[in-house]
Amino acid sequence: GNHHGGGLRDGPHTGFIRMRGLPYQATKQDVLDFFKDYKPIESSVLLTYRVDGRSTGEGYVAFDDASDAKEAMAMHRSTIGSRYIELFISNKEEHNRNIARSAPRS
C-alpha cells in the first residue's frame, strides 16, 4: 500500500516534504545543502524539537514548486553525515502545525 513506516511516499505533491532520521546536530544549512539541486525555500526549513529541547530527528522543507518537491523525493535514503534520511510527502497544514515546535527551547 501507500503507507510505509508511518508516512506517505506516493500521492499528490503540494511542494512540502517531511524528513525523518536527521542527525541530532543537523542544521538548516545541512538540509539546504542536501536538497540544493531542487530549489528548497530557505525560510521554509523546520527542524523539530521535543519539549526537553532534544531534536526529534524530523524536519520539514518546502519547494518553489510541487514538481521540485516530487523530484526531490529522489533523495530518499540519501545521507546527511552517516544517517540515512527518509523522505515523505507533507503538506502546508503539517508544516504550519510544526512551526511552533521548530524553535529550540531555551
N, C-alpha and C positions, 0 to 999 in steps of 0.2 A: 504493500500500500504506500500511500504518500508519507506516512509518519515513520520517522526513523530516529530513535533516541530522543524523543520529545521535541522535535522540530520539523517544520515543513521544508522539504527540499524541492518539491515540484509545485508549480502553480503560477498564478499571475504575479508578476513583479510590479511593485509600486515605487521602486527606487531605494528601498531600505533593506539592509542586511543585518542579521544578528550574528555575532561571532561567539564561539564558545571555546574554552581551552587556552585563553590568553595567559601568558606568563604573568605571575604576580606583579612583576616590576614593569610590565609593558606600559608604554606611554602613548599618548595620542599620535605623536610623531611616528612611532613604530607602526601604528595602524595605517597612517597616511602612506608610509613607505611601502607597506605590504600591498596596498591597493593602487600604487602610483600609476599604473598603466590604465586605470579605469576611471579617472577623474572623480575621486571621492571629494565630497564637500567638507572642507577643513573644519568649519564650525559645527558640523553635524556629529563629529566623533564623540561617542559617550563610552566611558569605562565605568562599570557599575561596582558599587561597594556595599558590603554588608553594614549592619548597624554598628558593629565594632570597628569599622574602618578598613577591614580586610577586603582585598579585591575578590570579586565573585568569579573572576576569570571570564566574564561575559562582557560584551560590548556591542555597540550599535554604530552603524555608519550609513549615511545617505549618499546618493549619487545624483548628478545633474539630471540623469535620465533613467527611466526604468530599464532601458536596453543596456545601459552601462552596468547596472546592478546585476542584470542577468548574466552578462559576460563575466563580471567579477566573481560569480559563483565558480568559475574555473579554478579559483584559488583554494577551494575546499581541500582540506588536508594538506595544504602547504604549511610551512613552518615559520614561526617567529621564535628566534632562538632555537631551543630544542623541542618546542611544543608544537604539536600538530593543531592547527586551527580549524575547527568545524564551522561551516557557514550555513545559515538558514535564512529563508525568506522572512523578512519582517515587514512592518508597515508603520505608517505615521503614528497611529494610536499607540502601538507598543513603544515606539521611540519616545513619544511625548511622556508616556507613563514613567519612563525610566530616567527622564531628565533630573528628577528630584533625587534619584539615587546615585547620580553620576559625580557629585562633588564629594571628595573625601571629607569625612567628618573631622573637625579639628579638635 
